[in-house]
Amino acid sequence: MDEKSNRLISVIVVTAGVKNYIFSCLDSLSKQNYPEIEVIVIDNSRAPVLGSRILSEYPFVRLYLSPISLSYCESLNVGIGSAKGEFILCLNDDVVLTKEFIGQAIRGFDISKRIGMVSGKILRFDGKLIDSTGLYLSIWRTAKERGYDSLDIGRFDKPGYIFGVTGAVAFYRRKMLEDIKTLGEYFDTDFGFFYEDLDIAWRANNAGWKGYYIPQAIAYHARGGTARRERGGVNRKYARLYLNDGLYFDLIKNRYLTIVKNESLPGLLIYFPFIIAYSVFSWFFTFLFRPVLSVRLLLRPIQLRAAFKKRRVR
């Protein structure tokens, strides 16, 4: 057996038990053609029947039953802390992997020892639309998925370097995560949900790590399958229209936290007009469609002091 096939991959799946997505995800993990995998499920459903079914039908799973509902970032930190693998694959539960995914994606880390993040080609479940072929940092200092919502017509069929990886299917080198860990945290728990993937990618790039894209590693994602469940909007454009107020608050807040933590002074000077322009649009949209939330954003502190502290400690 190839020595490289002996490297342990730790797969961490966070679930709240929505629509039984978790079972399709675990089915796909059970069929991977890569031999050395451990699967850790962080169960935030607080429904004992879900955990019992997981353990009964998927005996290879290590299950963490949270006594409280953890945020997505808190859940991933728990999983990484108990993982044994040299590489960490973080999955949303509304993701299904092709059986070759891990075996193909792991090749990306062999390109260079400084490759700390690998993305495959992430499609919607119709197999036609692209969900992500890697994450990039826009001029507005927002997280953008490369190829998002475009038809898969071969445009992204070549491997290459990328800025980062989408949080839905995020493959990391353990050494990189340890290198960029801040105040004992891999993922910043001030974020909760949204922008955590861009924060990781930006921190990694600032520390000299790189991302790589392997198009032969294919997965399928129900965009918004968990986050937008209360208002619909699965696989639809304009995600913010379908978020509840709590998630919408995180979406706005976390962009500022990411910029404060990671932007360089030259970058701030170059992109400041774009940062302000996007902020004006975002606040106008919020005031127009969610006036109550706009008041909450103005009155509630958004943890900028903690973000500045985390910037200083690196």
ChimeraX attribute file (.defattr): number of C-alpha atoms within 10 A of each C-alpha:
attribute: neighborCount
match mode: 1-to-1
recipient: residues
	/A:1	5
	/A:2	6
	/A:3	6
	/A:4	11
	/A:5	13
	/A:6	12
	/A:7	16
	/A:8	18
	/A:9	26
	/A:10	25
	/A:11	25
	/A:12	28
	/A:13	26
	/A:14	25
	/A:15	22
	/A:16	20
	/A:17	18
	/A:18	14
	/A:19	11
	/A:20	13
	/A:21	19
	/A:22	23
	/A:23	19
	/A:24	15
	/A:25	20
	/A:26	22
	/A:27	15
	/A:28	17
	/A:29	22
	/A:30	16
	/A:31	13
	/A:32	17
	/A:33	15
	/A:34	19
	/A:35	14
	/A:36	15
	/A:37	23
	/A:38	18
	/A:39	21
	/A:40	23
	/A:41	24
	/A:42	24
	/A:43	26
	/A:44	22
	/A:45	20
	/A:46	15
	/A:47	12
	/A:48	10
	/A:49	9
	/A:50	19
	/A:51	19
	/A:52	12
	/A:53	12
	/A:54	19
	/A:55	13
	/A:56	11
	/A:57	12
	/A:58	16
	/A:59	10
	/A:60	15
	/A:61	18
	/A:62	18
	/A:63	18
	/A:64	17
	/A:65	16
	/A:66	14
	/A:67	10
	/A:68	10
	/A:69	14
	/A:70	19
	/A:71	16
	/A:72	22
	/A:73	22
	/A:74	20
	/A:75	25
	/A:76	24
	/A:77	19
	/A:78	18
	/A:79	25
	/A:80	23
	/A:81	11
	/A:82	14
	/A:83	21
	/A:84	16
	/A:85	18
	/A:86	13
	/A:87	25
	/A:88	25
	/A:89	24
	/A:90	22
	/A:91	24
	/A:92	23
	/A:93	27
	/A:94	24
	/A:95	25
	/A:96	28
	/A:97	25
	/A:98	16
	/A:99	19
	/A:100	17
	/A:101	23
	/A:102	25
	/A:103	18
	/A:104	17
	/A:105	23
	/A:106	25
	/A:107	15
	/A:108	24
	/A:109	22
	/A:110	11
	/A:111	12
	/A:112	11
	/A:113	12
	/A:114	16
	/A:115	20
	/A:116	25
	/A:117	34
	/A:118	30
	/A:119	31
	/A:120	29
	/A:121	26
	/A:122	27
	/A:123	27
	/A:124	20
	/A:125	17
	/A:126	10
	/A:127	15
	/A:128	13
	/A:129	19
	/A:130	24
	/A:131	28
	/A:132	27
	/A:133	28
	/A:134	29
	/A:135	24
	/A:136	20
	/A:137	17
	/A:138	13
	/A:139	15
	/A:140	17
	/A:141	21
	/A:142	18
	/A:143	22
	/A:144	17
	/A:145	19
	/A:146	21
	/A:147	20
	/A:148	19
	/A:149	17
	/A:150	14
	/A:151	14
	/A:152	17
	/A:153	10
	/A:154	8
	/A:155	9
	/A:156	17
	/A:157	14
	/A:158	10
	/A:159	16
	/A:160	13
	/A:161	17
	/A:162	20
	/A:163	21
	/A:164	34
	/A:165	28
	/A:166	29
	/A:167	21
	/A:168	23
	/A:169	27
	/A:170	21
	/A:171	29
	/A:172	26
	/A:173	22
	/A:174	20
	/A:175	14
	/A:176	23
	/A:177	21
	/A:178	12
	/A:179	14
	/A:180	21
	/A:181	16
	/A:182	18
	/A:183	11
	/A:184	10
	/A:185	18
	/A:186	22
	/A:187	23
	/A:188	25
	/A:189	17
	/A:190	19
	/A:191	23
	/A:192	19
	/A:193	22
	/A:194	22
	/A:195	24
	/A:196	24
	/A:197	22
	/A:198	27
	/A:199	23
	/A:200	25
	/A:201	28
	/A:202	23
	/A:203	24
	/A:204	25
	/A:205	17
	/A:206	14
	/A:207	13
	/A:208	12
	/A:209	22
	/A:210	23
	/A:211	25
	/A:212	26
	/A:213	28
	/A:214	25
	/A:215	20
	/A:216	17
	/A:217	23
	/A:218	22
	/A:219	25
	/A:220	24
	/A:221	26
	/A:222	21
	/A:223	22
	/A:224	18
	/A:225	20
	/A:226	19
	/A:227	19
	/A:228	20
	/A:229	15
	/A:230	11
	/A:231	11
	/A:232	15
	/A:233	19
	/A:234	16
	/A:235	18
	/A:236	14
	/A:237	12
	/A:238	9
	/A:239	15
	/A:240	15
	/A:241	14
	/A:242	20
	/A:243	20
	/A:244	14
	/A:245	14
	/A:246	10
	/A:247	17
	/A:248	20
	/A:249	19
	/A:250	18
	/A:251	18
	/A:252	19
	/A:253	20
	/A:254	25
	/A:255	22
	/A:256	19
	/A:257	22
	/A:258	25
	/A:259	19
	/A:260	19
	/A:261	20
	/A:262	23
	/A:263	17
	/A:264	12
	/A:265	9
	/A:266	9
	/A:267	13
	/A:268	16
	/A:269	10
	/A:270	12
	/A:271	17
	/A:272	15
	/A:273	13
	/A:274	15
	/A:275	19
	/A:276	12
	/A:277	12
	/A:278	16
	/A:279	16
	/A:280	12
	/A:281	11
	/A:282	13
	/A:283	16
	/A:284	14
	/A:285	13
	/A:286	20
	/A:287	14
	/A:288	11
	/A:289	12
	/A:290	14
	/A:291	14
	/A:292	12
	/A:293	16
	/A:294	17
	/A:295	12
	/A:296	12
	/A:297	17
	/A:298	9
	/A:299	9
	/A:300	8
	/A:301	10
	/A:302	19
	/A:303	14
	/A:304	17
	/A:305	12
	/A:306	14
	/A:307	19
	/A:308	14
	/A:309	14
	/A:310	16
	/A:311	16
	/A:312	10
	/A:313	8
	/A:314	13
